[in-house]
Amino acid sequence: MEVILKEDVANLGHRGDVVKVADGYGRNYLLPRKLALQATASNKSVIEQMKAAAARRAATEKAQAETLAAQLASVHLVFTRKSGDSGHLFGSVTATDIAHELSAKGFEVDRRRIQLVEPLKSVGDFSVSIRLYREVLAQLQVRVLAEAVEAPADAEAVTA
């Protein structure tokens, strides 16, 4: 079955592509979710109009993503977490934490766009990638600090 994609579909293609898929995949997944149209002559003419509009929209989205990437290049996030003596965190800094901190600074970035292979689990400086658009990748500097541990009051009484 040939379909015309209305949205980007992972591992299949981008918006406006004409792709050949299995009948069941097209009929049971792509078409009901309105991710694709069946590739007919009339739909191909409609999709050409959609491609022109999508190209204009993509150009503006890419320009916005590039300006956001330039703004994010100067942003440095600092997280303070409890850690052990070796610098290993008791918790971790996740993509959700980074997205929340960015929103507090006025940048709206979806947590799924933040590319962390695994959460940050140690003290130090890290460079985190954020995929803002297909070809636009922003680098963000993240510093994780150890929380100052207070000496227990009982320890002074025991030594005295």
DOFI-840076 format. One record per residue: x, y, z of N, C-alpha, C in turn; residue number from 0. Coordinates in Angstrom, 3 decimals. Layout:
! residues N
+----------+----------+----------+----------+----------+----------+----------+----------+----------+------+
:      n.x :      n.y :      n.z :     ca.x :     ca.y :     ca.z :      c.x :      c.y :      c.z : resi :
+----------+----------+----------+----------+----------+----------+----------+----------+----------+------+
:        X :        Y :        Z :        X :        Y :        Z :        X :        Y :        Z :  NUM :
...
+----------+----------+----------+----------+----------+----------+----------+----------+----------+------+
This chain:
! residues 160
+----------+----------+----------+----------+----------+----------+----------+----------+----------+------+
:      n.x :      n.y :      n.z :     ca.x :     ca.y :     ca.z :      c.x :      c.y :      c.z : resi :
+----------+----------+----------+----------+----------+----------+----------+----------+----------+------+
:    0.853 :   -1.164 :    0.000 :    0.000 :    0.000 :    0.000 :    0.902 :    1.232 :    0.000 :    0 :
:    0.595 :    2.190 :   -0.835 :    1.316 :    3.450 :   -0.875 :    0.515 :    4.492 :   -0.124 :    1 :
:    1.226 :    5.230 :    0.773 :    0.575 :    6.285 :    1.533 :    1.419 :    7.552 :    1.444 :    2 :
:    0.768 :    8.671 :    1.696 :    1.432 :    9.963 :    1.749 :    1.416 :   10.393 :    3.210 :    3 :
:    2.587 :   10.614 :    3.794 :    2.675 :   10.965 :    5.205 :    2.239 :   12.404 :    5.444 :    4 :
:    1.359 :   12.594 :    6.428 :    0.915 :   13.928 :    6.804 :    1.755 :   14.485 :    7.944 :    5 :
:    2.438 :   13.615 :    8.670 :    3.304 :   13.995 :    9.781 :    4.590 :   13.192 :    9.679 :    6 :
:    5.620 :   13.622 :   10.410 :    6.858 :   12.840 :   10.482 :    6.580 :   11.579 :   11.287 :    7 :
:    6.996 :   10.436 :   10.756 :    6.835 :    9.157 :   11.445 :    8.223 :    8.552 :   11.592 :    8 :
:    8.590 :    8.219 :   12.827 :    9.925 :    7.681 :   13.102 :   10.152 :    6.395 :   12.316 :    9 :
:   11.330 :    6.266 :   11.751 :   11.768 :    5.092 :   10.989 :   10.936 :    4.837 :    9.729 :   10 :
:   10.189 :    5.839 :    9.279 :    9.393 :    5.665 :    8.068 :    9.625 :    6.798 :    7.082 :   11 :
:    9.491 :    8.044 :    7.530 :    9.709 :    9.172 :    6.627 :    9.223 :   10.470 :    7.224 :   12 :
:    9.363 :   11.511 :    6.436 :    8.971 :   12.851 :    6.869 :    7.667 :   13.250 :    6.200 :   13 :
:    7.101 :   14.343 :    6.691 :    5.845 :   14.875 :    6.185 :    5.934 :   15.096 :    4.670 :   14 :
:    4.937 :   14.591 :    3.933 :    4.887 :   14.784 :    2.493 :    5.525 :   13.668 :    1.682 :   15 :
:    6.241 :   12.751 :    2.322 :    6.868 :   11.643 :    1.593 :    5.821 :   10.623 :    1.172 :   16 :
:    6.026 :   10.059 :   -0.010 :    5.192 :    8.949 :   -0.477 :    5.976 :    7.676 :   -0.182 :   17 :
:    5.424 :    6.836 :    0.700 :    6.129 :    5.621 :    1.119 :    5.249 :    4.400 :    0.910 :   18 :
:    5.905 :    3.273 :    0.744 :    5.195 :    2.008 :    0.592 :    5.259 :    1.286 :    1.929 :   19 :
:    4.088 :    0.927 :    2.474 :    4.004 :    0.250 :    3.765 :    3.140 :   -1.001 :    3.627 :   20 :
:    3.214 :   -1.850 :    4.622 :    2.367 :   -3.040 :    4.654 :    0.905 :   -2.602 :    4.762 :   21 :
:    0.022 :   -3.387 :    4.163 :   -1.401 :   -3.030 :    4.157 :   -1.953 :   -2.841 :    5.570 :   22 :
:   -1.645 :   -3.767 :    6.470 :   -2.163 :   -3.687 :    7.834 :   -1.643 :   -2.480 :    8.583 :   23 :
:   -0.367 :   -2.151 :    8.400 :    0.231 :   -0.998 :    9.077 :   -0.448 :    0.294 :    8.615 :   24 :
:   -0.669 :    0.395 :    7.326 :   -1.327 :    1.583 :    6.797 :   -2.774 :    1.678 :    7.226 :   25 :
:   -3.494 :    0.571 :    7.083 :   -4.927 :    0.552 :    7.355 :   -5.241 :    0.649 :    8.849 :   26 :
:   -4.423 :    0.005 :    9.699 :   -4.741 :   -0.079 :   11.120 :   -4.025 :    0.944 :   11.994 :   27 :
:   -2.942 :    1.516 :   11.490 :   -2.193 :    2.460 :   12.320 :   -2.141 :    3.855 :   11.707 :   28 :
:   -1.602 :    3.970 :   10.506 :   -1.354 :    5.296 :    9.919 :   -2.642 :    6.038 :    9.559 :   29 :
:   -3.555 :    5.369 :    8.867 :   -4.773 :    6.045 :    8.415 :   -5.706 :    6.426 :    9.573 :   30 :
:   -5.988 :    5.542 :   10.542 :   -6.885 :    5.953 :   11.643 :   -6.334 :    7.087 :   12.504 :   31 :
:   -5.022 :    7.158 :   12.635 :   -4.408 :    8.206 :   13.453 :   -4.165 :    9.481 :   12.644 :   32 :
:   -4.593 :    9.484 :   11.399 :   -4.456 :   10.625 :   10.488 :   -2.995 :   11.041 :   10.324 :   33 :
:   -2.112 :   10.051 :   10.339 :   -0.699 :   10.293 :   10.080 :   -0.396 :   10.216 :    8.594 :   34 :
:   -1.331 :    9.637 :    7.823 :   -1.089 :    9.460 :    6.397 :   -2.407 :    9.479 :    5.632 :   35 :
:   -2.282 :    9.697 :    4.316 :   -3.398 :    9.605 :    3.368 :   -3.064 :    8.507 :    2.375 :   36 :
:   -4.087 :    7.862 :    1.856 :   -3.845 :    6.878 :    0.816 :   -3.369 :    7.606 :   -0.444 :   37 :
:   -2.389 :    7.042 :   -1.116 :   -1.771 :    7.714 :   -2.263 :   -2.632 :    7.529 :   -3.513 :   38 :
:   -3.562 :    8.477 :   -3.720 :   -4.365 :    8.501 :   -4.943 :   -3.968 :    9.740 :   -5.730 :   39 :
:   -4.438 :    9.835 :   -6.970 :   -4.081 :   10.976 :   -7.817 :   -4.561 :   12.290 :   -7.206 :   40 :
:   -5.790 :   12.303 :   -6.676 :   -6.308 :   13.552 :   -6.088 :   -5.559 :   13.902 :   -4.801 :   41 :
:   -5.228 :   12.882 :   -4.003 :   -4.483 :   13.146 :   -2.769 :   -3.070 :   13.630 :   -3.064 :   42 :
:   -2.481 :   13.173 :   -4.183 :   -1.137 :   13.625 :   -4.528 :   -1.136 :   15.107 :   -4.883 :   43 :
:   -2.200 :   15.593 :   -5.520 :   -2.267 :   17.025 :   -5.828 :   -2.481 :   17.832 :   -4.550 :   44 :
:   -3.278 :   17.292 :   -3.624 :   -3.497 :   17.963 :   -2.338 :   -2.194 :   17.999 :   -1.551 :   45 :
:   -1.442 :   16.917 :   -1.602 :   -0.213 :   16.850 :   -0.823 :    0.842 :   17.814 :   -1.356 :   46 :
:    0.807 :   18.113 :   -2.668 :    1.739 :   19.101 :   -3.214 :    1.487 :   20.471 :   -2.592 :   47 :
:    0.214 :   20.814 :   -2.398 :   -0.127 :   22.067 :   -1.736 :    0.311 :   22.026 :   -0.274 :   48 :
:    0.118 :   20.865 :    0.364 :    0.531 :   20.713 :    1.750 :    2.048 :   20.811 :    1.878 :   49 :
:    2.785 :   20.294 :    0.875 :    4.243 :   20.357 :    0.904 :    4.729 :   21.801 :    0.829 :   50 :
:    4.079 :   22.603 :   -0.013 :    4.468 :   24.011 :   -0.127 :    4.230 :   24.743 :    1.192 :   51 :
:    3.083 :   24.486 :    1.809 :    2.789 :   25.111 :    3.105 :    3.746 :   24.585 :    4.171 :   52 :
:    4.058 :   23.305 :    4.115 :    4.968 :   22.706 :    5.096 :    6.378 :   23.270 :    4.944 :   53 :
:    6.803 :   23.530 :    3.714 :    8.133 :   24.089 :    3.487 :    8.234 :   25.485 :    4.092 :   54 :
:    7.168 :   26.278 :    3.925 :    7.165 :   27.613 :    4.529 :    7.179 :   27.510 :    6.052 :   55 :
:    6.359 :   26.599 :    6.591 :    6.293 :   26.412 :    8.036 :    7.625 :   25.892 :    8.581 :   56 :
:    8.241 :   24.964 :    7.855 :    9.522 :   24.395 :    8.284 :   10.611 :   25.461 :    8.321 :   57 :
:   10.589 :   26.365 :    7.351 :   11.594 :   27.433 :    7.324 :   11.460 :   28.337 :    8.545 :   58 :
:   10.234 :   28.687 :    8.910 :   10.044 :   29.537 :   10.082 :   10.381 :   28.780 :   11.366 :   59 :
:   10.002 :   27.490 :   11.453 :   10.316 :   26.704 :   12.646 :   11.820 :   26.541 :   12.804 :   60 :
:   12.529 :   26.328 :   11.700 :   13.973 :   26.169 :   11.769 :   14.632 :   27.472 :   12.210 :   61 :
:   14.150 :   28.605 :   11.698 :   14.704 :   29.903 :   12.092 :   14.472 :   30.159 :   13.580 :   62 :
:   13.277 :   29.819 :   14.070 :   12.993 :   29.975 :   15.492 :   13.884 :   29.061 :   16.327 :   63 :
:   14.096 :   27.831 :   15.861 :   14.938 :   26.885 :   16.584 :   16.388 :   27.358 :   16.623 :   64 :
:   16.866 :   27.963 :   15.536 :   18.240 :   28.466 :   15.508 :   18.425 :   29.644 :   16.465 :   65 :
:   17.429 :   30.518 :   16.548 :   17.542 :   31.630 :   17.497 :   17.489 :   31.122 :   18.935 :   66 :
:   16.649 :   30.114 :   19.185 :   16.582 :   29.524 :   20.523 :   17.888 :   28.826 :   20.872 :   67 :
:   18.511 :   28.162 :   19.898 :   19.798 :   27.496 :   20.127 :   20.872 :   28.521 :   20.476 :   68 :
:   20.850 :   29.666 :   19.805 :   21.821 :   30.719 :   20.109 :   21.611 :   31.260 :   21.519 :   69 :
:   20.354 :   31.388 :   21.937 :   20.065 :   31.860 :   23.291 :   20.474 :   30.819 :   24.331 :   70 :
:   20.235 :   29.538 :   24.042 :   20.562 :   28.475 :   24.995 :   22.070 :   28.270 :   25.145 :   71 :
:   22.852 :   28.701 :   24.167 :   24.304 :   28.525 :   24.241 :   24.897 :   29.298 :   25.411 :   72 :
:   24.260 :   30.373 :   25.816 :   24.790 :   31.174 :   26.913 :   24.183 :   30.801 :   28.268 :   73 :
:   23.277 :   29.842 :   28.295 :   22.613 :   29.460 :   29.539 :   23.429 :   28.381 :   30.250 :   74 :
:   23.629 :   28.573 :   31.543 :   24.310 :   27.590 :   32.380 :   23.362 :   27.233 :   33.523 :   75 :
:   23.059 :   25.956 :   33.669 :   22.186 :   25.506 :   34.743 :   23.024 :   24.912 :   35.859 :   76 :
:   22.627 :   25.172 :   37.102 :   23.332 :   24.631 :   38.259 :   22.320 :   23.880 :   39.118 :   77 :
:   22.644 :   22.634 :   39.432 :   21.807 :   21.798 :   40.285 :   22.606 :   21.424 :   41.519 :   78 :
:   21.965 :   21.462 :   42.665 :   22.606 :   21.049 :   43.907 :   21.874 :   19.824 :   44.423 :   79 :
:   22.629 :   18.738 :   44.592 :   22.046 :   17.481 :   45.035 :   22.895 :   16.886 :   46.155 :   80 :
:   22.269 :   16.057 :   46.978 :   23.007 :   15.350 :   48.015 :   23.874 :   14.288 :   47.356 :   81 :
:   25.104 :   14.168 :   47.868 :   26.007 :   13.190 :   47.270 :   26.869 :   12.549 :   48.346 :   82 :
:   27.465 :   11.445 :   47.977 :   28.372 :   10.751 :   48.875 :   29.758 :   11.358 :   48.791 :   83 :
:   30.689 :   10.781 :   49.539 :   32.057 :   11.301 :   49.571 :   32.748 :   11.189 :   48.217 :   84 :
:   32.417 :   10.171 :   47.450 :   33.074 :    9.957 :   46.160 :   32.506 :   10.830 :   45.052 :   85 :
:   31.479 :   11.644 :   45.336 :   30.893 :   12.516 :   44.330 :   29.727 :   11.881 :   43.598 :   86 :
:   29.337 :   10.681 :   44.001 :   28.198 :   10.008 :   43.385 :   26.920 :   10.521 :   44.050 :   87 :
:   25.940 :   10.935 :   43.240 :   24.705 :   11.513 :   43.768 :   23.808 :   10.438 :   44.366 :   88 :
:   23.071 :   10.812 :   45.416 :   22.081 :    9.902 :   45.978 :   20.870 :    9.821 :   45.058 :   89 :
:   20.577 :   10.883 :   44.369 :   19.513 :   10.910 :   43.383 :   20.138 :   11.064 :   42.008 :   90 :
:   19.499 :   11.814 :   41.132 :   20.076 :   12.085 :   39.822 :   19.439 :   13.350 :   39.258 :   91 :
:   20.034 :   13.855 :   38.199 :   19.476 :   14.988 :   37.461 :   18.967 :   14.428 :   36.142 :   92 :
:   17.674 :   14.535 :   35.914 :   17.049 :   13.944 :   34.735 :   16.684 :   15.019 :   33.710 :   93 :
:   16.208 :   14.570 :   32.569 :   15.758 :   15.491 :   31.526 :   14.580 :   16.329 :   32.017 :   94 :
:   13.740 :   15.753 :   32.861 :   12.611 :   16.498 :   33.422 :   13.108 :   17.631 :   34.311 :   95 :
:   14.146 :   17.359 :   35.116 :   14.716 :   18.407 :   35.964 :   15.275 :   19.546 :   35.116 :   96 :
:   15.968 :   19.193 :   34.048 :   16.557 :   20.205 :   33.166 :   15.464 :   21.024 :   32.488 :   97 :
:   14.412 :   20.356 :   32.004 :   13.307 :   21.065 :   31.353 :   12.606 :   21.998 :   32.337 :   98 :
:   12.434 :   21.559 :   33.574 :   11.788 :   22.393 :   34.590 :   12.633 :   23.625 :   34.898 :   99 :
:   13.939 :   23.445 :   35.002 :   14.836 :   24.568 :   35.283 :   14.869 :   25.545 :   34.103 :  100 :
:   14.826 :   25.006 :   32.872 :   14.788 :   25.883 :   31.695 :   13.496 :   26.691 :   31.653 :  101 :
:   12.372 :   26.057 :   32.018 :   11.102 :   26.795 :   32.012 :   11.102 :   27.880 :   33.085 :  102 :
:   11.805 :   27.645 :   34.204 :   11.916 :   28.675 :   35.234 :   12.726 :   29.867 :   34.725 :  103 :
:   13.642 :   29.614 :   33.788 :   14.442 :   30.706 :   33.206 :   13.782 :   31.318 :   31.975 :  104 :
:   12.589 :   30.811 :   31.600 :   11.850 :   31.407 :   30.495 :   11.996 :   30.707 :   29.155 :  105 :
:   12.596 :   29.525 :   29.132 :   12.749 :   28.763 :   27.893 :   11.831 :   27.551 :   27.950 :  106 :
:   10.913 :   27.455 :   26.998 :   10.010 :   26.308 :   26.961 :   10.599 :   25.236 :   26.045 :  107 :
:   11.119 :   24.170 :   26.640 :   11.710 :   23.060 :   25.900 :   11.071 :   21.778 :   26.409 :  108 :
:   10.573 :   20.963 :   25.498 :    9.967 :   19.689 :   25.864 :   11.047 :   18.748 :   26.383 :  109 :
:   10.771 :   18.045 :   27.461 :   11.763 :   17.163 :   28.071 :   12.194 :   16.045 :   27.133 :  110 :
:   11.338 :   15.671 :   26.194 :   11.693 :   14.594 :   25.255 :   12.720 :   15.049 :   24.232 :  111 :
:   12.914 :   16.336 :   24.101 :   13.922 :   16.864 :   23.172 :   15.315 :   16.914 :   23.802 :  112 :
:   15.378 :   16.794 :   25.131 :   16.661 :   16.811 :   25.829 :   17.267 :   15.421 :   25.711 :  113 :
:   18.463 :   15.348 :   25.156 :   19.070 :   14.060 :   24.845 :   20.077 :   13.654 :   25.918 :  114 :
:   19.568 :   12.966 :   26.920 :   20.406 :   12.371 :   27.954 :   20.376 :   10.862 :   27.749 :  115 :
:   21.538 :   10.252 :   27.587 :   21.577 :    8.799 :   27.441 :   21.121 :    8.165 :   28.743 :  116 :
:   21.607 :    8.700 :   29.836 :   21.163 :    8.283 :   31.156 :   21.215 :    9.498 :   32.069 :  117 :
:   20.465 :    9.490 :   33.171 :   20.463 :   10.650 :   34.067 :   21.860 :   10.927 :   34.620 :  118 :
:   22.117 :   12.194 :   34.956 :   23.406 :   12.594 :   35.511 :   23.453 :   12.150 :   36.970 :  119 :
:   24.424 :   11.300 :   37.306 :   24.469 :   10.707 :   38.641 :   25.744 :   11.035 :   39.405 :  120 :
:   26.503 :   12.013 :   38.923 :   27.719 :   12.377 :   39.635 :   27.895 :   13.889 :   39.611 :  121 :
:   28.745 :   14.375 :   40.498 :   29.046 :   15.796 :   40.596 :   29.993 :   16.161 :   39.461 :  122 :
:   29.769 :   17.322 :   38.847 :   30.671 :   17.772 :   37.792 :   29.980 :   18.655 :   36.779 :  123 :
:   30.722 :   18.966 :   35.710 :   30.209 :   19.778 :   34.608 :   29.873 :   18.865 :   33.436 :  124 :
:   28.733 :   19.110 :   32.820 :   28.267 :   18.278 :   31.719 :   27.779 :   19.157 :   30.581 :  125 :
:   27.882 :   18.647 :   29.366 :   27.315 :   19.298 :   28.199 :   26.145 :   18.431 :   27.732 :  126 :
:   24.957 :   19.020 :   27.691 :   23.744 :   18.293 :   27.352 :   23.236 :   18.793 :   26.008 :  127 :
:   22.882 :   17.862 :   25.124 :   22.361 :   18.215 :   23.805 :   20.838 :   18.315 :   23.849 :  128 :
:   20.319 :   19.296 :   23.127 :   18.869 :   19.461 :   22.988 :   18.568 :   19.542 :   21.505 :  129 :
:   17.747 :   18.609 :   20.997 :   17.365 :   18.617 :   19.596 :   16.137 :   19.505 :   19.448 :  130 :
:   16.359 :   20.714 :   18.929 :   15.284 :   21.687 :   18.783 :   14.519 :   21.516 :   17.480 :  131 :
:   15.213 :   21.031 :   16.464 :   14.612 :   20.802 :   15.149 :   15.438 :   19.723 :   14.478 :  132 :
:   15.035 :   19.271 :   13.307 :   15.751 :   18.175 :   12.635 :   17.256 :   18.398 :   12.569 :  133 :
:   17.674 :   19.539 :   12.072 :   19.107 :   19.806 :   11.901 :   19.658 :   20.759 :   12.955 :  134 :
:   18.849 :   21.182 :   13.903 :   19.286 :   22.169 :   14.890 :   19.476 :   21.479 :   16.238 :  135 :
:   20.729 :   21.497 :   16.703 :   21.084 :   20.868 :   17.958 :   21.738 :   21.931 :   18.845 :  136 :
:   21.208 :   22.124 :   20.042 :   21.755 :   23.115 :   20.965 :   22.535 :   22.409 :   22.062 :  137 :
:   23.610 :   23.028 :   22.503 :   24.408 :   22.499 :   23.609 :   24.132 :   23.358 :   24.841 :  138 :
:   23.896 :   22.694 :   25.949 :   23.574 :   23.366 :   27.200 :   24.578 :   22.920 :   28.253 :  139 :
:   25.099 :   23.873 :   29.010 :   26.064 :   23.552 :   30.057 :   25.322 :   23.339 :   31.379 :  140 :
:   25.568 :   22.180 :   31.995 :   24.918 :   21.824 :   33.249 :   26.002 :   21.523 :   34.273 :  141 :
:   25.881 :   22.125 :   35.435 :   26.828 :   21.871 :   36.533 :   26.039 :   21.248 :   37.685 :  142 :
:   26.562 :   20.149 :   38.189 :   25.953 :   19.475 :   39.329 :   26.905 :   19.627 :   40.503 :  143 :
:   26.404 :   20.227 :   41.581 :   27.206 :   20.474 :   42.774 :   26.728 :   19.601 :   43.921 :  144 :
:   27.637 :   19.326 :   44.844 :   27.282 :   18.567 :   46.041 :   26.678 :   19.517 :   47.064 :  145 :
:   25.619 :   19.059 :   47.703 :   24.971 :   19.861 :   48.732 :   25.853 :   19.855 :   49.973 :  146 :
:   25.985 :   21.006 :   50.609 :   26.812 :   21.099 :   51.819 :   26.167 :   20.276 :   52.927 :  147 :
:   26.954 :   19.378 :   53.511 :   26.440 :   18.503 :   54.564 :   26.806 :   19.114 :   55.902 :  148 :
:   25.794 :   19.297 :   56.748 :   26.024 :   19.873 :   58.065 :   26.456 :   18.774 :   59.022 :  149 :
:   27.392 :   19.098 :   59.883 :   27.820 :   18.133 :   60.897 :   26.713 :   18.006 :   61.930 :  150 :
:   26.361 :   16.799 :   62.321 :   25.291 :   16.628 :   63.304 :   25.690 :   17.221 :   64.653 :  151 :
:   24.733 :   17.790 :   65.358 :   24.988 :   18.413 :   66.650 :   25.424 :   17.382 :   67.680 :  152 :
:   24.970 :   16.148 :   67.560 :   25.332 :   15.086 :   68.485 :   26.815 :   14.749 :   68.409 :  153 :
:   27.459 :   14.938 :   67.271 :   28.871 :   14.608 :   67.101 :   29.729 :   15.495 :   67.977 :  154 :
:   29.349 :   16.752 :   68.156 :   30.115 :   17.654 :   69.015 :   29.991 :   17.246 :   70.466 :  155 :
:   28.817 :   16.795 :   70.876 :   28.585 :   16.402 :   72.258 :   29.363 :   15.133 :   72.602 :  156 :
:   29.521 :   14.227 :   71.638 :   30.217 :   12.980 :   71.876 :   31.704 :   13.222 :   72.028 :  157 :
:   32.284 :   14.144 :   71.263 :   33.728 :   14.395 :   71.318 :   34.098 :   15.249 :   72.521 :  158 :
:   33.172 :   15.958 :   73.099 :   33.506 :   16.861 :   74.216 :   33.590 :   16.143 :   75.538 :  159 :
+----------+----------+----------+----------+----------+----------+----------+----------+----------+------+
